[in-house]
Amino acid sequence: MREIKFRYRVQSPISKKIEMFHWTLKHMELFTTFHWTVLSRDQYTELKDKNKVEIYENDIVSKHGVKYYVKWITNGYKLCTLKCKNNEYICELSFQLDNIIVIGNIYKTHELLEEK
């Protein structure tokens, strides 16, 4: 049975400190007793980049110098461009992992999404 893993972004109700953790559902069930507020939950894609870094939903990746973010659309993860066309994401339906590098995520390195 495969282990389902998530990246959680949580906030302490007391200190308001924001933390990011990688947990399985079992870990999360144990951690909820601490009453942190879940700010986001990104599922592990079960894929790794060319440097063996795990790829999660909402990661920002680079492929041949072009930035994409990882998004769940309909029935799978896609690499989506940072631009929209008619309010729809422009996404690649398939991608080769040997050309992809995780360079951040929309929470910690959101400035990577900004066009210059």
DAWO-V325124 format. One record per pair of residues at least 6 apart in sequence whose C-alpha atoms are under 8 Angstrom apart, sorted by sequence separation. I is the first residue (numbers start at 1). J is the second residue. D is the distance in whole Angstrom. If there is no record, write none. Layout:
i->I j->J d->D
i->I j->J d->D
This chain:
i->11 j->17 d->6
i->12 j->18 d->7
i->48 j->54 d->4
i->49 j->55 d->7
i->61 j->67 d->6
i->62 j->68 d->6
i->71 j->77 d->5
i->72 j->78 d->6
i->83 j->89 d->7
i->84 j->90 d->6
i->104 j->110 d->8
i->11 j->18 d->4
i->47 j->54 d->6
i->48 j->55 d->5
i->60 j->67 d->7
i->61 j->68 d->5
i->70 j->77 d->6
i->71 j->78 d->5
i->82 j->89 d->8
i->83 j->90 d->7
i->106 j->113 d->8
i->10 j->18 d->6
i->11 j->19 d->6
i->46 j->54 d->7
i->47 j->55 d->6
i->60 j->68 d->6
i->61 j->69 d->6
i->70 j->78 d->6
i->71 j->79 d->7
i->81 j->89 d->7
i->104 j->112 d->8
i->9 j->18 d->7
i->10 j->19 d->5
i->45 j->54 d->8
i->46 j->55 d->7
i->60 j->69 d->4
i->61 j->70 d->7
i->70 j->79 d->5
i->71 j->80 d->7
i->80 j->89 d->6
i->81 j->90 d->6
i->9 j->19 d->6
i->10 j->20 d->6
i->44 j->54 d->7
i->45 j->55 d->6
i->59 j->69 d->6
i->60 j->70 d->7
i->69 j->79 d->6
i->70 j->80 d->6
i->80 j->90 d->6
i->81 j->91 d->6
i->9 j->20 d->4
i->44 j->55 d->6
i->45 j->56 d->5
i->58 j->69 d->6
i->59 j->70 d->5
i->68 j->79 d->6
i->69 j->80 d->5
i->80 j->91 d->4
i->8 j->20 d->6
i->9 j->21 d->7
i->44 j->56 d->4
i->45 j->57 d->7
i->57 j->69 d->8
i->58 j->70 d->5
i->68 j->80 d->5
i->69 j->81 d->7
i->79 j->91 d->5
i->80 j->92 d->6
i->7 j->20 d->7
i->8 j->21 d->5
i->43 j->56 d->6
i->44 j->57 d->6
i->57 j->70 d->5
i->58 j->71 d->6
i->68 j->81 d->5
i->69 j->82 d->7
i->78 j->91 d->6
i->79 j->92 d->5
i->7 j->21 d->6
i->8 j->22 d->6
i->42 j->56 d->6
i->43 j->57 d->6
i->56 j->70 d->7
i->57 j->71 d->6
i->67 j->81 d->7
i->68 j->82 d->6
i->78 j->92 d->6
i->79 j->93 d->7
i->7 j->22 d->4
i->8 j->23 d->7
i->42 j->57 d->5
i->57 j->72 d->7
i->67 j->82 d->7
i->78 j->93 d->6
i->79 j->94 d->8
i->6 j->22 d->6
i->7 j->23 d->6
i->42 j->58 d->7
i->78 j->94 d->7
i->79 j->95 d->8
i->5 j->22 d->7
i->6 j->23 d->5
i->5 j->23 d->6
i->6 j->24 d->6
i->5 j->24 d->4
i->6 j->25 d->7
i->4 j->24 d->6
i->5 j->25 d->7
i->57 j->77 d->8
i->3 j->24 d->7
i->4 j->25 d->7
i->13 j->35 d->7
i->12 j->35 d->8
i->13 j->36 d->6
i->12 j->36 d->5
i->13 j->37 d->7
i->11 j->36 d->6
i->12 j->37 d->6
i->10 j->36 d->6
i->11 j->37 d->5
i->10 j->37 d->5
i->11 j->38 d->7
i->10 j->38 d->4
i->11 j->39 d->7
i->9 j->38 d->6
i->10 j->39 d->5
i->8 j->38 d->7
i->9 j->39 d->5
i->10 j->40 d->7
i->8 j->39 d->7
i->9 j->40 d->5
i->82 j->113 d->6
i->8 j->40 d->6
i->9 j->41 d->7
i->45 j->77 d->7
i->8 j->41 d->5
i->7 j->41 d->6
i->8 j->42 d->7
i->6 j->41 d->6
i->7 j->42 d->5
i->64 j->99 d->7
i->6 j->42 d->5
i->7 j->43 d->6
i->63 j->99 d->6
i->64 j->100 d->8
i->69 j->105 d->8
i->6 j->43 d->4
i->7 j->44 d->7
i->63 j->100 d->5
i->5 j->43 d->6
i->6 j->44 d->5
i->62 j->100 d->6
i->63 j->101 d->7
i->4 j->43 d->8
i->5 j->44 d->5
i->61 j->100 d->6
i->62 j->101 d->5
i->4 j->44 d->7
i->61 j->101 d->5
i->62 j->102 d->6
i->61 j->102 d->4
i->62 j->103 d->7
i->60 j->102 d->6
i->61 j->103 d->5
i->59 j->102 d->7
i->60 j->103 d->6
i->61 j->104 d->7
i->59 j->103 d->8
i->60 j->104 d->5
i->59 j->104 d->6
i->60 j->105 d->5
i->67 j->112 d->8
i->59 j->105 d->4
i->60 j->106 d->7
i->67 j->113 d->8
i->50 j->97 d->6
i->55 j->102 d->7
i->58 j->105 d->6
i->59 j->106 d->6
i->49 j->97 d->5
i->50 j->98 d->5
i->58 j->106 d->6
i->7 j->56 d->7
i->48 j->97 d->7
i->49 j->98 d->7
i->50 j->99 d->7
i->53 j->102 d->7
i->6 j->56 d->8
i->47 j->97 d->8
i->49 j->99 d->8
i->50 j->100 d->6
i->51 j->101 d->7
i->49 j->100 d->5
i->50 j->101 d->6
i->49 j->101 d->5
i->60 j->112 d->8
i->49 j->102 d->7
